[in-house]
């Protein structure tokens, strides 16, 4: 992570998903986990209002 602007990680925030969409994301994680036997985490994000770049 060397050379990364300290504000670069401040550009995004967790997406505000409805409970139904969150359930779909969780279900997809489980499907992928079952198919691959690997831990899977899907991340939904959006550009934050605070965008210093």
C-alpha positions as CSV (number, residue, x, y, z in Angstrom):
1,X,0.0,0.0,0.0
2,X,3.0,2.2,-0.3
3,X,2.5,5.3,-2.3
4,X,-1.2,5.4,-1.8
5,X,-2.7,8.7,-1.0
6,X,-4.2,8.6,2.5
7,X,-7.5,10.0,1.1
8,X,-7.8,7.3,-1.6
9,X,-9.5,5.0,0.9
10,X,-11.9,7.7,1.9
11,X,-13.4,7.9,-1.7
12,X,-15.8,5.0,-1.2
13,X,-18.4,4.1,1.4
14,X,-20.6,1.0,1.9
15,X,-23.6,1.0,-0.4
16,X,-26.9,1.6,1.1
17,X,-28.8,-1.6,0.0
18,X,-32.3,-2.5,0.7
19,X,-32.8,-5.6,2.9
20,X,-33.9,-7.6,-0.2
21,X,-30.7,-6.7,-2.1
22,X,-28.6,-7.4,0.9
23,X,-30.2,-10.9,1.1
24,X,-29.4,-11.4,-2.6
25,X,-25.8,-10.5,-2.1
26,X,-25.6,-12.8,0.9
27,X,-27.2,-15.6,-1.1
28,X,-24.7,-15.1,-4.0
29,X,-21.8,-15.3,-1.5
30,X,-23.2,-18.6,-0.2
31,X,-23.6,-20.0,-3.8
32,X,-20.1,-19.1,-4.7
33,X,-18.7,-20.4,-1.4
34,X,-20.5,-23.8,-2.1
35,X,-19.3,-24.0,-5.7
36,X,-15.7,-23.2,-4.9
37,X,-15.1,-24.3,-1.2
38,X,-13.5,-20.9,-0.6
39,X,-14.4,-18.1,1.7
40,X,-16.1,-15.3,-0.4
41,X,-17.1,-11.8,0.6
42,X,-18.8,-9.5,-1.9
43,X,-18.6,-5.8,-1.2
44,X,-21.1,-3.2,-2.4
45,X,-19.7,0.3,-2.4
46,X,-20.4,3.7,-3.8
47,X,-18.4,6.8,-4.2
48,X,-18.7,8.9,-1.1
49,X,-19.7,12.5,-1.0
50,X,-16.3,13.3,0.4
51,X,-14.1,12.8,-2.7
52,X,-10.8,14.7,-2.3
53,X,-9.4,13.6,-5.7
